[in-house]
Amino acid sequence: MIPFPRIVADAFVFFGAAHWLVLAAIGTLAASLSLLLRWSARRGQPDRLRPAVCWMLAGVLIAGAVVAEWQRVAEGVWSIEESLPLHLCDVAIFVTAAALLGAGLNAGPRSLWHRFYELSWVWGIGATSQAVLTPDLAVTFPAPECVRYFVLHGAIVVSALVMTFGLRMRPQPGTPIRVWLVTLALALVVMLVNWLTGGNYMYLCGPPAQPSLIDLLGPWPWSLLPLAVVATLLILLCYAPFWLLDRWRRRTVAA
């Protein structure tokens, strides 16, 4: 594998008016759906709204992924080096959709569906949120590529927040090690695909074209080690609030 060449374009303005509007829309939608689900649960009618919200979000994710691939083919820009759904956020689309299907069925915390939710929470908040804050885009609104980028990435973040705060789901003990092992296994598979195709999926062969936090990790391939450390820290940080909550509850019970 060789470092992926960087092509910096400045069509999309980080934290410009359009960017702030998208961030506000993501936050507003997540808060609104979470409050709506909480309200429904308080009224004793969660079974009516829960499947509708979960499956609607899952439909947006799956339909968005299919439309994105179709648009790339129609525009003649699909390539094996760049268009396979192997970035972490691409995989998170399908993982989050599976988690939403299970959430709509009210699957238990020990089910396989809930394991998908744990991945969705960590990948969505730890990784996809970074993609929303520092998008790898060479175009801006209203270009279709820009719209589908924020719809898909935003839907992942919204779904993770809604399942957690709207449905009161939470990662179970052991989540950090499970997510770490799955992420490592995925990275190894993607590194092999990068080697075979000359691609840069998951940015394992260098940083994205647009400025991002990966730029701070040093030159490739030495950047892979700090990237692994950062990924581990993000996994732990995503689980930390729940770990602290468990400790506080145990102390309260003991007192």
Stockholm file with secondary structure:
# STOCKHOLM 1.0

chainA/1-255         MIPFPRIVADAFVFFGAAHWLVLAAIGTLAASLSLLLRWSARRGQPDRLRPAVCWMLAGVLIAGAVVAEWQRVAEGVWSIEESLPLHLCDVAIFVTAAALLGAGLNAGPRSLWHRFYELSWVWGIGATSQAVLTPDLAVTFPAPECVRYFVLHGAIVVSALVMTFGLRMRPQPGTPIRVWLVTLALALVVMLVNWLTGGNYMYLCGPPAQPSLIDLLGPWPWSLLPLAVVATLLILLCYAPFWLLDRWRRRTVAA
#=GR chainA/1-255 SS CCCCCCCCCCSSCTTSHHHHHHHHHHHHHHHHHHHHHHHHHHTTCHHHHHHHHHHHHHHHHHHHHHHHHHHHHHTTCCCTTTCSSCSHHHHHHHHHHHHHHHHHTTCCTTSHHHHHHHHHHHHIIIIIHHHHHSCCCSCCTTCHHHHHHHHHHHHHHHHHHIIIIISCCCCCTTHHHHHHHHHHHHHHHHHHHHHHHCCCGGGTTSCCSSCCGGGGGCSTTTTHHHHHHHHHHHHHHHHHHHHHHHHHHHHHHHC
#=GC SS_cons         CCCCCCCCCCSSCTTSHHHHHHHHHHHHHHHHHHHHHHHHHHTTCHHHHHHHHHHHHHHHHHHHHHHHHHHHHHTTCCCTTTCSSCSHHHHHHHHHHHHHHHHHTTCCTTSHHHHHHHHHHHHIIIIIHHHHHSCCCSCCTTCHHHHHHHHHHHHHHHHHHIIIIISCCCCCTTHHHHHHHHHHHHHHHHHHHHHHHCCCGGGTTSCCSSCCGGGGGCSTTTTHHHHHHHHHHHHHHHHHHHHHHHHHHHHHHHC
//
